């Protein structure tokens, strides 16, 4: 299996030449979902309301656990980086 995956990598994806910076024109118009789109009632309600009630919880082994609303996240400012990503 490792031989097949390695050969596949060398002959396909590895041929892409990553650049340091990409432009908006380089972005695929198709959003490739990683896995399956959520279908729960909770997610559907959040999506219908444009995620206005969404909360990001940061916890576990962190010094300062916090819960942030979408508005609070937006107030932090925007940093944008366009990259090439291959999920295998």
N, C-alpha and C positions, 0 to 999 in steps of 0.2 A: 504494500500500500504506500509506503514512504517513497519507493522508487517511482511509482505512478504519479503521486502528487508532486514530487520533485521535478520529474520530466515535464509534467503539465505546466508547472510554474515556469520553468526555463523556456518553454516553447510558446507561452501565451502571455500571461500577465507581466512577466519579467521584461518583456520587450518594451513596455511603456517607459518613457523617459521622464521621470518626475521633474518638475520645475520648482524653483523656490516660490514663485508667485503665479497665481492663475487669475484670469479675468472672469467677469460674469458671463461672457460669451462661451467660456469653457465648461460651464455648469450644464449637466444633462437636464433636459426638460422633464425627465421621468424621475420621480422620487422612489428610489429603491428601498423598500421596507426591509429592515433587518428582523426577520422573523415574521410574525403575524400581527396585523393591526389590532389594537384593542377593540373588544366588542362589548365590554361590560356596560351596564346601565350607567354606572358612575362616570365612566370615560365619555360616553355618549352625551351625558348632561353637561360635562365640562366643555366638550367640543361645541355643543349647541350654544353655550353661553360665552363662546370665545375664550374659554379658560379663565374667566374673571375670578372664579372661586378657587383656582389652583393654588396649592401651597407646596413649596419645595422644603422638605425636612432634611436638615443636615445633622446627623447624630452619630451615635456609635463612639468610636475612639477618637473624638475630636475635642479640642480644648473648650470651645464655645459652641455647644449645640444651638441651632437656630432654625426657625421656620420662617420662610419668606414668601410673600405673595408675588404674583406676577408683576404687579405695579412696583413693588419694592425691588424686584430684580431689574426691571427696566430703568429705574432711577440710578442703578449702579453704573450705567453707561453701556455703550456698545463697543465691542472690539470684534472686528470681522476678519476672518482668515479663510480663504478659499484653498482647499487642499484636495489632493487626489487620495481616495480611500478605496481599498479593496478588502472586502470582508470575505474570508474563505471559511 
